[in-house]
Every structure is written in structure tokens, then in C-alpha cells.
């Protein structure tokens, strides 16, 4: 059976982020949207790694 994602928000998250590494939620179950809080465990999803070398606005 295919894992079913949760729709956390029906639109993009626009964020001004500092340089660093972030883990973007791919399952939609995180309570720290749009970032991963580990809620994907056991659901068949893996968060997306985002590494920024400089501050940037991301969508």
C-alpha cells in the first residue's frame, strides 16, 4: 500500500532562511511545518534536505 501524505497547507511557505541545513517535511504530518519533526517515521516518507550557503528567501 502506498503511503498517504497529509496536506499541511494549500499553498507555498515563503520563508527568509539563514545559511544552514534544514529538513523540509515531505509527509505533511509535522507539527513544525514546513520543517520535519520526525512525524514521518513509520509512514514511508523521508524529509528533503535543504542546505543554504547564504541567507535566502525560499518557497
N, CA, C and O of each residue as an XYZ file, in Angstrom:
236
protein
N       0.841     -1.176      0.000
C       0.000      0.000      0.000
C       0.893      1.249      0.000
O       1.875      1.316      0.740
N       0.553      2.208     -0.812
C       1.301      3.465     -0.915
C       1.039      4.330      0.316
O      -0.092      4.399      0.797
N       2.085      4.993      0.828
C       1.864      5.908      1.950
C       1.029      7.107      1.503
O       1.140      7.557      0.362
N       0.203      7.615      2.397
C      -0.659      8.748      2.080
C      -0.150      9.994      2.796
O      -0.105     10.031      4.026
N       0.237     11.027      2.022
C       0.693     12.264      2.662
C      -0.487     13.071      3.197
O      -1.621     12.902      2.748
N      -0.217     13.922      4.129
C      -1.192     14.852      4.671
C      -0.947     16.208      4.008
O       0.206     16.608      3.847
N      -1.996     16.914      3.626
C      -1.837     18.253      3.056
C      -1.801     19.232      4.227
O      -2.827     19.523      4.842
N      -0.601     19.734      4.523
C      -0.416     20.618      5.677
C      -0.908     22.036      5.398
O      -1.399     22.715      6.300
N      -0.777     22.480      4.153
C      -1.180     23.839      3.774
C      -1.407     23.855      2.275
O      -0.601     23.307      1.523
N      -2.483     24.472      1.829
C      -2.784     24.541      0.399
C      -2.181     25.800     -0.198
O      -2.900     26.688     -0.656
N      -0.874     25.869     -0.189
C      -0.137     26.998     -0.724
C       1.299     26.912     -0.256
O       1.610     26.152      0.661
N       2.175     27.683     -0.874
C       3.590     27.611     -0.506
C       3.883     28.297      0.829
O       3.150     29.178      1.279
N       4.963     27.866      1.433
C       5.511     28.540      2.609
C       6.612     29.456      2.095
O       7.547     28.973      1.457
N       6.539     30.728      2.343
C       7.599     31.662      1.978
C       8.386     32.013      3.231
O       7.840     32.588      4.173
N       9.667     31.668      3.241
C      10.480     31.884      4.437
C      11.799     32.551      4.098
O      12.391     32.271      3.056
N      12.260     33.426      4.966
C      13.599     34.007      4.878
C      14.484     33.180      5.796
O      14.372     33.270      7.019
N      15.364     32.374      5.211
C      16.208     31.467      5.992
C      17.656     31.917      6.008
O      18.154     32.492      5.040
N      18.317     31.651      7.107
C      19.748     31.894      7.243
C      20.504     30.735      6.605
O      19.917     29.690      6.325
N      21.797     30.915      6.375
C      22.627     29.822      5.871
C      22.566     28.669      6.866
O      22.535     28.887      8.077
N      22.550     27.451      6.355
C      22.496     26.281      7.226
C      21.802     25.126      6.537
O      21.483     25.194      5.350
N      21.571     24.069      7.287
C      20.906     22.879      6.764
C      19.529     22.761      7.399
O      19.373     22.913      8.611
N      18.547     22.492      6.573
C      17.162     22.365      7.005
C      16.596     21.060      6.459
O      17.020     20.576      5.410
N      15.644     20.503      7.175
C      14.949     19.292      6.719
C      13.487     19.651      6.508
O      12.754     19.938      7.454
N      13.078     19.628      5.228
C      11.739     20.014      4.810
C      10.801     18.821      4.938
O      11.129     17.730      4.471
N       9.657     19.004      5.554
C       8.686     17.926      5.746
C       8.134     17.464      4.398
O       7.702     18.278      3.581
N       8.154     16.151      4.176
C       7.614     15.584      2.940
C       6.306     14.834      3.181
O       5.581     14.526      2.235
N       6.000     14.536      4.458
C       4.801     13.746      4.752
C       3.585     14.614      5.062
O       2.447     14.187      4.870
N       3.828     15.834      5.541
C       2.733     16.730      5.887
C       2.220     16.573      7.310
O       1.296     17.282      7.707
N       2.799     15.656      8.091
C       2.325     15.409      9.452
C       3.099     16.168     10.528
O       2.713     16.135     11.696
N       4.176     16.846     10.159
C       4.996     17.571     11.131
C       4.189     18.673     11.810
O       3.375     19.340     11.172
N       4.419     18.855     13.094
C       3.795     19.952     13.835
C       4.635     21.217     13.737
O       4.255     22.256     14.278
N       5.789     21.141     13.042
C       6.691     22.287     12.865
C       6.752     22.695     11.397
O       7.809     23.112     10.924
N       5.662     22.586     10.676
C       5.635     22.887      9.242
C       6.302     24.216      8.938
O       6.118     25.173      9.690
N       7.059     24.306      7.875
C       7.284     23.293      6.855
C       8.471     22.375      7.151
O       8.919     21.639      6.271
N       8.982     22.413      8.384
C      10.158     21.621      8.722
C       9.776     20.283      9.337
O       8.696     20.130      9.909
N      10.669     19.330      9.211
C      10.454     17.983      9.728
C      10.606     17.952     11.251
O      11.504     18.582     11.808
N       9.715     17.211     11.915
C       9.848     16.970     13.355
C       9.921     15.474     13.665
O       9.816     15.068     14.822
N      10.103     14.651     12.614
C      10.206     13.207     12.796
C       8.883     12.470     12.695
O       8.856     11.250     12.859
N       7.795     13.162     12.434
C       6.480     12.522     12.351
C       6.358     11.533     11.200
O       5.424     10.732     11.174
N       7.288     11.577     10.247
C       7.248     10.683      9.089
C       7.613      9.248      9.449
O       7.308      8.331      8.687
N       8.252      9.035     10.581
C       8.718      7.695     10.949
C       7.563      6.706     10.932
O       6.529      6.918     11.567
N       7.759      5.629     10.195
C       6.741      4.596     10.088
C       5.667      4.893      9.063
O       4.726      4.112      8.921
N       5.778      5.999      8.345
C       4.760      6.383      7.355
C       5.238      6.207      5.915
O       4.453      6.366      4.980
N       6.531      5.878      5.728
C       7.040      5.658      4.374
C       7.534      6.912      3.673
O       7.642      6.930      2.447
N       7.833      7.955      4.425
C       8.318      9.207      3.845
C       9.702      9.542      4.379
O      10.096      9.074      5.448
N      10.434     10.354      3.629
C      11.747     10.838      4.032
C      11.761     12.349      3.832
O      11.339     12.824      2.778
N      12.236     13.123      4.814
C      12.289     14.572      4.634
C      13.305     14.961      3.560
O      14.206     14.189      3.232
N      13.146     16.155      3.026
C      14.021     16.667      1.971
C      15.070     17.580      2.610
O      14.729     18.532      3.311
N      16.345     17.281      2.362
C      17.436     18.084      2.916
C      17.646     19.329      2.059
O      17.732     19.242      0.834
N      17.727     20.479      2.707
C      17.974     21.750      2.037
C      19.167     22.403      2.721
O      19.127     22.667      3.922
N      20.227     22.666      1.962
C      21.417     23.314      2.503
C      21.606     24.653      1.808
O      21.670     24.718      0.580
N      21.694     25.718      2.591
C      21.893     27.065      2.060
C      23.269     27.566      2.475
O      23.651     27.458      3.640
N      24.010     28.115      1.520
C      25.332     28.678      1.798
C      25.255     30.138      2.235
O      26.211     30.680      2.791
N      24.118     30.762      1.982
C      23.914     32.171      2.323
C      22.433     32.367      2.644
O      21.611     31.538      2.256
N      22.077     33.441      3.342
C      20.663     33.714      3.608
C      19.882     33.791      2.291
O      20.394     34.274      1.281
N      18.643     33.310      2.318
C      17.855     33.261      1.083
C      16.370     33.165      1.410
O      15.978     32.573      2.416
N      15.550     33.759      0.541
C      14.098     33.589      0.611
C      13.780     32.311     -0.153
O      14.169     32.163     -1.312
N      13.080     31.399      0.489
C      12.722     30.136     -0.165
C      11.211     29.976     -0.170
O      10.512     30.522      0.683
N      10.718     29.217     -1.146
C       9.290     28.940     -1.288
C       9.075     27.460     -1.294
O       7.938     27.002     -1.404
